[in-house]
Amino acid sequence: MSVLDTDLWPNDLLAEEAVTPLDIIRKQASLVGSKTNHLIEGEIDSIPFGQTSLINVELLVSQALAPRSMGFSASNYIVHRFTLVSPAMGGYRYTLFSVITSLALYPVVITWRDEHIRCNNEADLLTTLAQILQSESTRQTIQSMISHSKA
């Protein structure tokens, strides 16, 4: 047998599928339509980190997510924007929050309003998302979009 015929890969590369932060926010986005009689829809846009326009996000991520010993590489991160869309308003889009992730599932950073919230695990993420989605400011934003949609 030749060295070139040797397979060095493990046999269990597809063994486990984890629930990712993206899976969690996609699920929440899919629920917005039914909660608003489809006057408002939720969408997730994923953008490579280097193409974002979030202010000071590079500093934020380098401090909050990247281990100090590893340094920071923008190419290792993706920004997922949770966007509310109003089809009746010509597709008007409002970014409610963004989640900055890497290939490692956690930690993630959520940017909401002027806050940057670090979530170290799934429980932190679910708690933070519940606070955002159930907040008075989110309710007011959605109700305002619905009112404009009916005008």
N, C-alpha and C positions, 0 to 999 in steps of 0.2 A: 504494500500500500504506500502510495506517495504522500509526502507531507501536504501536497496541494489538495488531496482528497480528505483531509482531516477537517471535521466540523467541530469548531470550538464553542459554538453557541449553546446556551442551556436549552433544554426541551420545554421549559415552562414560561416562555416569553408572553404568551397570551392567557396565562392561567387566571389572572385576577383582574377584574374591572372595578376600579374604584369610582365612587361618586365624586366628581370634581366640583370645585366652586362654580365653574361654568354651567355644569348640569343643574345646579341648585338655582342659579339666577335665571337660566332659560325656563325652568319650570315656573318660577314666579312670573316671568314675562308672559308665559302662555296663559296665565290665569286672569290677567287684567281685562281682556276682552269680555269674558263671561261676567265679570263683576260690573261692567259698565255698558252692558247690552251692545258691545262692540263699537261704541262711540269712540273709545280709546283702546288702542292695541299696544302691547309691549313688544319691543324688539331688542335684540342684543347684537351689537356690532363689535367685532373683535379686530383690534388694530395692533400691528407690531409696535412695540414701545417707541421706537425711533420716529414714528409717524404721528405721534400725539401732539396735542397743543396744551396739555395740562401744565399749568404754571408750576415751576419748581419740582416737577414730578421726578426728575432724575435724582435730585438731592434727597427727596423723600424716600424713594425706593432704595437708594444706596444706603441710607441710614436705617430704614425700617425693615428691609427685607434681606439685603445682602450681608452674609457673615463678614465681619471686619477682615478676617484673614484671607477671604477670597477676592475682595475687591468687587467692583461693579462693572457689569457689561450689559448695556442696554439691549443687546440682541437676545438676552435670556428672558425677557419679560414681554407680556402681552397685556393690553388694556382692553377690558370688556366694558362697553358702555351700555347701561340699561336705559333705554329710550322709550318715552311715551309718545305714541303717534296718533294723530287725529286725522283719519281719512276724510272726514267731512270738512276739514279746514285745509284741504289741498295737500294733505300729507304733512302738516305741521309737526315738527319733532322737538321734544323737550328732553334733554338728557337729565335724568333724575339722579343717577350716581354712576360711578365707575369703579370697577374692581381691577386692581393690578395683580397679576399672577405670574408665576414662573412655572417651569416644568415640575418642580416640587409642588405638591398640592397646597401646602401651607408653610409659612404664613402668607396671607394676602393683605393688601391695603385697600380699604374702601375710601373713596373721596366722595363726600356728600356735603353740599353747601361749602363752607370753608373749613370743614373738618377732614382729617386724615385718620382713619380708624384702622388699627392693626388687628387682624383676626388670626390667632395662632392655630386654630383648629376649626372643625366643622361646627361645633357647638357655639363658638364665638361668632362665626359667620351667620348662623341662623338667628342668634340673638340680635345681632346688629341689623340684619335685614328686616327682622320683625319691627325693630324700633323705627327704621326708615320708612317702611311701607305703611306702618300704622300711625305715623306722625301726623300732626295737624297740618304741617306745611305740605306734605304729600297729598293729603286729602283735599286741601284747598287748591292745589295745582290741578289735580284731576277734575275737581268740580268746576273750576274755571274753564278748563279745556272743554268739558262737556257743555257748559253754557254757551261757549263760542261755537261749538259744533251745531247747536240747535238754532242759532241765530239766522 
